[in-house]
């Protein structure tokens, strides 16, 4: 079975791919979006325009300098590119997917996706005979869209999960193959949460690929309309944390979304929150905020949040 893997450079792509490769699943090719330093939607510079004109292109391991140090490139941190190179799996960089001719040449039987920034057009969805599968880090139909973990953290969810589903022309709206849920641990960081979702998703994907190889089919059920929700990319106002929240909710949001430029709004005062240190659920500060050395203590409703 010719399997093609679509992903990006984060852990939500790396762990599922490594799970497949470690279990002996043969991956025909790994597909990544165009250079992470180039925005193909804008093509704001001539270099980006030149790169787009030659896409898709194969990404080869870079040569080393005389000092035996790798050349600067967008793949210095370990990611799916390195995992593919280690197994001699070809890596292709693609631009817009409106022309699937290059993908068709790979003759995919199955396309699997784990964190890719494009909605597939019908021309791509129809290429593999077994369809296209996507891993989404939420319990669909809730939290469709590009940043589900951010929104789940902002909404104060206490349960996380991953869904494996068939892709259609909508946003995370295809039939569900399998789901797994787990508690949202108190104070978990964003990277830790992504790691748990990626590991759980990898197991779902591996089980589905094995079943497909054995039986030629997978279970599928339409997503229910009840409980469905969609969230786009956060806007400026979504990065503001009001003190009308409970301190616990603010703490967990700050921990899980620390990579975002979050700001706590205390009246007209704004506190950039680089690190959440702790909270007290029922403590009363007696004033809106107070400095304690390098820390800021902020009164919420109820509780006190401590940040740096």
FENHU-V830588 format. One record per residue. N is the residue number from 1. RES is the residue in three letters. SS is DSSP state (~ for helix, > for strand, _ for the rest). PHI is phi as a letter, one per 40 degrees, with the letter a starting at -180 (999 if undefined). NEAR is the number of other C-alpha atoms within 10 Angstrom. Layout:
n	res	ss	phi	near
N	RES	SS	PHI	NEAR
N	RES	SS	PHI	NEAR
This chain:
n	res	ss	phi	near
1	UNK	_	999	15
2	UNK	_	c	15
3	UNK	>	b	22
4	UNK	>	b	22
5	UNK	>	b	26
6	UNK	>	b	24
7	UNK	>	a	24
8	UNK	_	b	22
9	UNK	_	c	20
10	UNK	_	c	18
11	UNK	~	c	23
12	UNK	~	c	28
13	UNK	~	c	25
14	UNK	~	c	25
15	UNK	~	c	25
16	UNK	~	c	28
17	UNK	~	c	28
18	UNK	~	c	18
19	UNK	~	c	18
20	UNK	~	c	20
21	UNK	~	c	17
22	UNK	~	c	11
23	UNK	_	c	10
24	UNK	_	g	9
25	UNK	_	c	17
26	UNK	_	c	15
27	UNK	>	b	22
28	UNK	>	c	20
29	UNK	>	a	21
30	UNK	>	b	27
31	UNK	>	b	23
32	UNK	>	b	24
33	UNK	>	c	23
34	UNK	_	d	21
35	UNK	_	d	17
36	UNK	_	c	13
37	UNK	_	c	9
38	UNK	_	b	17
39	UNK	_	c	16
40	UNK	_	c	18
41	UNK	_	c	8
42	UNK	_	b	9
43	UNK	_	f	14
44	UNK	_	c	11
45	UNK	_	b	11
46	UNK	~	c	9
47	UNK	~	c	11
48	UNK	~	c	17
49	UNK	~	c	15
50	UNK	~	c	11
51	UNK	~	c	18
52	UNK	~	c	21
53	UNK	~	c	10
54	UNK	_	b	10
55	UNK	_	c	16
56	UNK	_	c	20
57	UNK	>	a	15
58	UNK	>	c	13
59	UNK	>	c	15
60	UNK	_	b	11
61	UNK	_	d	12
62	UNK	_	c	11
63	UNK	_	c	10
64	UNK	>	c	11
65	UNK	_	c	9
66	UNK	_	c	7
67	UNK	_	c	6
68	UNK	_	g	8
69	UNK	_	b	9
70	UNK	>	c	13
71	UNK	_	c	11
72	UNK	_	c	9
73	UNK	_	a	11
74	UNK	_	c	10
75	UNK	_	b	15
76	UNK	_	c	11
77	UNK	_	c	11
78	UNK	_	d	12
79	UNK	_	a	20
80	UNK	~	c	28
81	UNK	~	c	25
82	UNK	~	c	18
83	UNK	~	d	17
84	UNK	~	c	21
85	UNK	~	d	15
86	UNK	~	c	9
87	UNK	_	b	12
88	UNK	_	f	12
89	UNK	_	c	17
90	UNK	>	c	16
91	UNK	>	b	23
92	UNK	>	b	21
93	UNK	>	b	17
94	UNK	>	b	20
95	UNK	_	b	21
96	UNK	_	d	17
97	UNK	_	c	17
98	UNK	_	c	11
99	UNK	_	b	12
100	UNK	_	c	15
101	UNK	~	c	12
102	UNK	~	c	14
103	UNK	~	c	19
104	UNK	~	c	14
105	UNK	~	c	8
106	UNK	_	c	15
107	UNK	_	f	16
108	UNK	_	c	22
109	UNK	_	c	16
110	UNK	>	a	22
111	UNK	>	b	25
112	UNK	>	b	24
113	UNK	>	b	25
114	UNK	>	b	27
115	UNK	_	g	21
116	UNK	_	b	19
117	UNK	_	c	12
118	UNK	_	b	12
119	UNK	_	c	16
120	UNK	_	c	19
121	UNK	_	c	16
122	UNK	~	d	13
123	UNK	~	c	13
124	UNK	~	c	20
125	UNK	~	d	21
126	UNK	_	c	14
127	UNK	_	c	20
128	UNK	_	c	19
129	UNK	_	c	12
130	UNK	_	c	19
131	UNK	_	g	17
132	UNK	>	b	25
133	UNK	>	b	25
134	UNK	>	b	25
135	UNK	>	c	29
136	UNK	>	b	28
137	UNK	_	c	30
138	UNK	_	a	24
139	UNK	_	c	22
140	UNK	_	d	25
141	UNK	_	c	21
142	UNK	_	c	19
143	UNK	_	g	23
144	UNK	>	c	22
145	UNK	_	h	18
146	UNK	_	c	21
147	UNK	_	b	17
148	UNK	~	c	20
149	UNK	~	c	24
150	UNK	~	d	23
151	UNK	~	c	22
152	UNK	~	c	21
153	UNK	~	c	23
154	UNK	~	c	19
155	UNK	_	c	12
156	UNK	_	g	17
157	UNK	_	c	15
158	UNK	_	b	14
159	UNK	>	b	14
160	UNK	>	b	20
161	UNK	>	i	22
162	UNK	>	b	24
163	UNK	>	b	25
164	UNK	>	b	30
165	UNK	>	a	28
166	UNK	>	c	26
167	UNK	_	c	24
168	UNK	_	b	20
169	UNK	_	c	13
170	UNK	_	c	11
171	UNK	_	c	14
172	UNK	_	f	26
173	UNK	_	b	20
174	UNK	_	c	22
175	UNK	_	d	20
176	UNK	>	c	24
177	UNK	>	c	19
178	UNK	>	a	21
179	UNK	>	a	19
180	UNK	>	a	17
181	UNK	>	b	15
182	UNK	>	a	13
183	UNK	>	c	10
184	UNK	_	c	17
185	UNK	_	c	13
186	UNK	_	d	13
187	UNK	_	g	17
188	UNK	_	c	17
189	UNK	_	c	18
190	UNK	~	d	19
191	UNK	~	c	17
192	UNK	~	c	13
193	UNK	~	c	19
194	UNK	~	c	20
195	UNK	~	c	17
196	UNK	~	c	19
197	UNK	~	c	27
198	UNK	~	c	27
199	UNK	~	c	21
200	UNK	~	c	22
201	UNK	~	c	29
202	UNK	~	c	25
203	UNK	~	c	16
204	UNK	~	c	20
205	UNK	~	c	27
206	UNK	~	c	18
207	UNK	~	c	14
208	UNK	~	c	19
209	UNK	~	c	21
210	UNK	~	c	15
211	UNK	~	c	14
212	UNK	~	c	16
213	UNK	~	c	12
214	UNK	~	c	9
215	UNK	~	b	8
216	UNK	_	g	10
217	UNK	_	a	12
218	UNK	_	b	16
219	UNK	_	c	12
220	UNK	_	a	14
221	UNK	>	b	12
222	UNK	_	c	13
223	UNK	_	c	17
224	UNK	_	c	13
225	UNK	_	c	9
226	UNK	_	c	8
227	UNK	_	g	11
228	UNK	_	c	14
229	UNK	_	a	12
230	UNK	>	b	17
231	UNK	_	b	15
232	UNK	_	c	12
233	UNK	_	c	12
234	UNK	_	c	13
235	UNK	_	c	8
236	UNK	~	d	10
237	UNK	~	c	9
238	UNK	~	c	13
239	UNK	~	c	17
240	UNK	>	c	17
241	UNK	>	b	21
242	UNK	>	c	15
243	UNK	_	c	21
244	UNK	_	c	13
245	UNK	_	c	15
246	UNK	_	c	21
247	UNK	~	c	25
248	UNK	~	c	23
249	UNK	~	c	23
250	UNK	~	c	24
251	UNK	~	c	25
252	UNK	~	c	26
253	UNK	~	c	27
254	UNK	~	c	30
255	UNK	~	c	22
256	UNK	~	c	24
257	UNK	_	b	21
258	UNK	_	c	18
259	UNK	_	c	13
260	UNK	_	c	13
261	UNK	_	c	13
262	UNK	_	c	21
263	UNK	>	b	20
264	UNK	>	c	19
265	UNK	>	c	17
266	UNK	>	b	17
267	UNK	_	g	9
268	UNK	_	c	5
269	UNK	>	c	9
270	UNK	>	b	12
271	UNK	>	b	16
272	UNK	>	c	13
273	UNK	_	b	19
274	UNK	_	c	16
275	UNK	_	a	15
276	UNK	>	c	21
277	UNK	>	c	16
278	UNK	>	i	17
279	UNK	>	a	23
280	UNK	>	b	17
281	UNK	_	c	16
282	UNK	_	b	14
283	UNK	_	c	15
284	UNK	_	b	15
285	UNK	_	c	15
286	UNK	_	g	8
287	UNK	_	a	9
288	UNK	_	c	14
289	UNK	>	a	17
290	UNK	>	a	14
291	UNK	>	c	12
292	UNK	>	b	10
293	UNK	_	g	7
294	UNK	_	c	7
295	UNK	>	c	14
296	UNK	>	b	19
297	UNK	>	b	20
298	UNK	>	b	24
299	UNK	>	c	26
300	UNK	_	b	27
301	UNK	_	b	16
302	UNK	_	c	17
303	UNK	_	g	19
304	UNK	>	b	27
305	UNK	>	b	26
306	UNK	>	b	22
307	UNK	>	b	22
308	UNK	_	b	16
